[in-house]
Amino acid sequence: MVLAVKGTEQEELQSRDRAPQSATVSPTTGFFFTSPYRSLSTQGCFAKITQPAADGDNLQGAFQQGVQQAFAQARQAGVTNPVLCGAIPFDTRQPSALFIPQQTQWFERQAFMASVKPTLAALPTIVRQSELPKQTQFMQMVADAVQVTGGEQLEKVVLSRLLDIETSKQIDPHALMMRIIAQNPQGFHFHVPLNEGALVGASPELLLRMCGSQFHSNPLAGSARREADPLQDRQAGERLLVSSKDRHEHQIVTAGMRQVLHGRCRHLHIPAVPELLSTPTLWHLSTPIDGEVADRAENALSLACLLHPTPALCGTPMLAARELIAQLEPFERGLFGGIVGWCDAEGNGEWVVTIRCGTVKANQVRLFAGAGIVPDSSPQAEWHETGTKLSTMLRAFGLQG
């Protein structure tokens, strides 16, 4: 456990209960996260936790014990209701980017959205952008994955690509976040401060929300591009709902989640048929899941780590999919494809998957998008699907997807 404690003066610490609710909420002063459930903004850092979360689902494991130790130290220093927030990478064997803030302000998202006047002024000019991998290589990756998923060892794998952008001058993080929020009003908006720069985005996918012993999840798998014409748009959604390829991809995800959850639940409800969920750019197949844990000692982070990475972000079986991703993708995902959110000392919390996102550092931006590959996948179609997903973030920089 790497535990770096800062600001040990008790008078410097404020719990969430003492946070000034009337203060202006800032999306870039620290960790920022919006949700229909609970939204928060933080300032300062009491303790950083970089311990990998590979055993995070084990309540007696090193990661969970380290988190509880950090909570205890925060309470002793005067934080009466400490919160852990930040991000966990795609590969949980890598260091986490988590911390306990000095100050936490809870707010209601709808009121925040109504009060904010986003600046849509042009951001700095994009002077250079490059794709990693290029289209030919990505399509070959997909073709190779299709061959593997046609065998007995792998049902599905998720492959991704990056878009690197350089702008003419440093990007204003506040203006960028306002654009992201305005253009994706229903997403889970997040800003995670990193050692250098920040991770920002508007995820559409809830991995795990927990309140008391009750939890909820909403996996997405299978998607289609939305259309400007209302009739064509509705037809695109209807085609997705009956697509055998996308329904198969989605069923793999829900079956995988059932397998890992059922042994830890007193009650688990997973609908047999998916429904449609829409974002400004895509239709998704969606299955709302709810349940009740069998052990009250479970917390939002233990269940999130149990689920992560889901077949929607990695594939199934998970270990075989993760190995193939490492072989095919010409980069390390880092925080991309991971999870971002928060958990309090009572075990309540919320975690979303780190998609529709990017990292920002001065005038350098890196965007991320992935697609699920199954035997019926088309390399050309998967290239276009990832391009549509990238358009969500590209628009935040004044570009059309």
Secondary structure in CASP SS format (residue, H / E / C, confidence):
PFRMAT SS
TARGET T0000
AUTHOR 0000-0000-0000
METHOD secondary structure of the structure
MODEL  1
M C 1.00
V C 1.00
L E 1.00
A E 1.00
V E 1.00
K C 1.00
G C 1.00
T C 1.00
E C 1.00
Q H 1.00
E H 1.00
E H 1.00
L C 1.00
Q C 1.00
S C 1.00
R H 1.00
D H 1.00
R H 1.00
A C 1.00
P C 1.00
Q C 1.00
S C 1.00
A C 1.00
T C 1.00
V C 1.00
S C 1.00
P C 1.00
T C 1.00
T C 1.00
G C 1.00
F C 1.00
F E 1.00
F E 1.00
T C 1.00
S C 1.00
P C 1.00
Y C 1.00
R C 1.00
S E 1.00
L E 1.00
S E 1.00
T E 1.00
Q E 1.00
G C 1.00
C C 1.00
F C 1.00
A E 1.00
K E 1.00
I E 1.00
T C 1.00
Q C 1.00
P C 1.00
A C 1.00
A C 1.00
D C 1.00
G C 1.00
D C 1.00
N C 1.00
L C 1.00
Q C 1.00
G C 1.00
A H 1.00
F H 1.00
Q H 1.00
Q H 1.00
G H 1.00
V H 1.00
Q H 1.00
Q H 1.00
A H 1.00
F H 1.00
A H 1.00
Q H 1.00
A H 1.00
R H 1.00
Q H 1.00
A C 1.00
G C 1.00
V C 1.00
T C 1.00
N C 1.00
P C 1.00
V E 1.00
L E 1.00
C E 1.00
G E 1.00
A E 1.00
I E 1.00
P C 1.00
F C 1.00
D C 1.00
T C 1.00
R C 1.00
Q C 1.00
P C 1.00
S C 1.00
A E 1.00
L E 1.00
F E 1.00
I E 1.00
P C 1.00
Q C 1.00
Q E 1.00
T E 1.00
Q E 1.00
W E 1.00
F E 1.00
E C 1.00
R H 1.00
Q H 1.00
A H 1.00
F H 1.00
M H 1.00
A H 1.00
S H 1.00
V C 1.00
K C 1.00
P C 1.00
T C 1.00
L C 1.00
A C 1.00
A C 1.00
L C 1.00
P C 1.00
T C 1.00
I E 1.00
V E 1.00
R E 1.00
Q E 1.00
S E 1.00
E E 1.00
L E 1.00
P C 1.00
K C 1.00
Q H 1.00
T H 1.00
Q H 1.00
F H 1.00
M H 1.00
Q H 1.00
M H 1.00
V H 1.00
A H 1.00
D H 1.00
A H 1.00
V H 1.00
Q H 1.00
V H 1.00
T H 1.00
G C 1.00
G C 1.00
E C 1.00
Q C 1.00
L C 1.00
E C 1.00
K E 1.00
V E 1.00
V E 1.00
L E 1.00
S E 1.00
R E 1.00
L E 1.00
L E 1.00
D E 1.00
I E 1.00
E E 1.00
T E 1.00
S C 1.00
K C 1.00
Q C 1.00
I C 1.00
D C 1.00
P H 1.00
H H 1.00
A H 1.00
L H 1.00
M H 1.00
M H 1.00
R H 1.00
I H 1.00
I H 1.00
A H 1.00
Q H 1.00
N C 1.00
P C 1.00
Q C 1.00
G C 1.00
F E 1.00
H E 1.00
F E 1.00
H E 1.00
V E 1.00
P E 1.00
L C 1.00
N C 1.00
E C 1.00
G C 1.00
A E 1.00
L E 1.00
V E 1.00
G E 1.00
A E 1.00
S E 1.00
P C 1.00
E C 1.00
L E 1.00
L E 1.00
L E 1.00
R E 1.00
M E 1.00
C E 1.00
G C 1.00
S C 1.00
Q E 1.00
F E 1.00
H E 1.00
S E 1.00
N E 1.00
P C 1.00
L E 1.00
A E 1.00
G E 1.00
S E 1.00
A E 1.00
R E 1.00
R C 1.00
E C 1.00
A C 1.00
D C 1.00
P H 1.00
L H 1.00
Q H 1.00
D H 1.00
R H 1.00
Q H 1.00
A H 1.00
G H 1.00
E H 1.00
R H 1.00
L H 1.00
L H 1.00
V H 1.00
S C 1.00
S H 1.00
K H 1.00
D H 1.00
R H 1.00
H H 1.00
E H 1.00
H H 1.00
Q H 1.00
I H 1.00
V H 1.00
T H 1.00
A H 1.00
G H 1.00
M H 1.00
R H 1.00
Q H 1.00
V H 1.00
L H 1.00
H H 1.00
G H 1.00
R H 1.00
C E 1.00
R E 1.00
H E 1.00
L E 1.00
H E 1.00
I C 1.00
P C 1.00
A C 1.00
V C 1.00
P C 1.00
E E 1.00
L E 1.00
L E 1.00
S E 1.00
T C 1.00
P C 1.00
T C 1.00
L E 1.00
W E 1.00
H E 1.00
L E 1.00
S E 1.00
T C 1.00
P C 1.00
I E 1.00
D E 1.00
G E 1.00
E E 1.00
V E 1.00
A C 1.00
D C 1.00
R C 1.00
A C 1.00
E C 1.00
N C 1.00
A H 1.00
L H 1.00
S H 1.00
L H 1.00
A H 1.00
C H 1.00
L H 1.00
L H 1.00
H C 1.00
P C 1.00
T C 1.00
P C 1.00
A C 1.00
L C 1.00
C C 1.00
G E 1.00
T E 1.00
P C 1.00
M H 1.00
L H 1.00
A H 1.00
A H 1.00
R H 1.00
E H 1.00
L H 1.00
I H 1.00
A H 1.00
Q H 1.00
L H 1.00
E C 1.00
P C 1.00
F C 1.00
E C 1.00
R C 1.00
G C 1.00
L C 1.00
F C 1.00
G C 1.00
G C 1.00
I E 1.00
V E 1.00
G E 1.00
W E 1.00
C E 1.00
D E 1.00
A C 1.00
E C 1.00
G C 1.00
N C 1.00
G E 1.00
E E 1.00
W E 1.00
V E 1.00
V E 1.00
T C 1.00
I C 1.00
R C 1.00
C E 1.00
G E 1.00
T E 1.00
V E 1.00
K E 1.00
A C 1.00
N C 1.00
Q E 1.00
V E 1.00
R E 1.00
L E 1.00
F E 1.00
A E 1.00
G E 1.00
A E 1.00
G E 1.00
I E 1.00
V C 1.00
P C 1.00
D C 1.00
S C 1.00
S C 1.00
P H 1.00
Q H 1.00
A H 1.00
E H 1.00
W H 1.00
H H 1.00
E H 1.00
T H 1.00
G H 1.00
T H 1.00
K H 1.00
L H 1.00
S H 1.00
T H 1.00
M H 1.00
L H 1.00
R H 1.00
A H 1.00
F H 1.00
G C 1.00
L C 1.00
Q C 1.00
G C 1.00
END
